[in-house]
Amino acid sequence: MQPEPTAALRHRTVETPAGRLHLVEQGTGPLVLLVHGFPESWYSWRHQLPALAAAGYRAVAIDVRGYGRSSKPAATDAYRLLHLVEDNVAAVRALGEESAVIVGHDWGSSIAATSALLHPGIFRAVGLLSVPYAPPGGPRPTDIFGQIGGPEQEFYVSYFQEPGRAEAEIEPDVRGWLAGFYAALSADTMPAQGEPDPHFVAHGGLLRHRFPAGILPAWLTEHDLDVYAGEFERTGLTGALDRYRNMDRDWEDLAPHRGAPIKQPSLFIGGTLDASTTWMSDAIDAFPATLPALSASYLLEGCGHWIQQERPEEVNRLLTGWLNTLTG
């Protein structure tokens, strides 16, 4: 699929607690704030911006703090969820709005969910893509991740959490690494069942050793890859990876909200071939309690992790259909 035309897109920056937040806007109407994940950018929503605009919404995709043209604070703890939530609040206010529907993918799903949890008066509904909502609580995250890998391999989250380690792997060949990472989690290019899992790194090895080589998934053009690589070659990866390095801080920050449901209208869309939905199937099963106002939950058959890019028409149809059910 060719990229959506971008002539009607409006780029701007707004002020937030971290400094500058870059966003891309299309359309007029009720505000829908779109929050990307790792390792992406506002561009991950290139198929949704025109579709939401055509459906009568003011669609705004942000570069999350540390990505793209947004500010990149030096302190690791500047990337805790509480700060990213405040960026979203600042964006809504800077856009002259009192409230918004917030939609997130991957880490953006967790950021969107936390925004809705902490500011229900501002974020009146929440759409979650790929990563289901799991209320704050449970064991300390690093304790969990440290037990997942075992004696022969390490879970990718633990790998990402060590400052500088993943950067040393990625930054000498950003474009090649991104191509492999995107392919590893895409339905049409992911390793076959029984092959080494790309969510793990062998001790003494690199994560990319388990990526597919020399192939791009159908959703990713050479131009798309150039856009992503160009941003990370300019900014580096530390701001993006620092999100993983704050998970214990998030656990502490959100302790007062342990087990808390999100009570606003909500939507979940995942892929059946995405580890985020299979590993977190218990969280999806718990939606009646954790998302009591859930409008619908969809699992797209044969879809991988990059859901709004792998299946743009289907995601656009589900998103706009849900948005049209909301009032205000």
Summary of the structure (lengths in Angstrom):
residues: 328
radius of gyration: 18.4
end to end distance: 33.8
largest distance: 53.9
contacts: 1128
relative contact order: 0.16
helix: 43%
strand: 17%
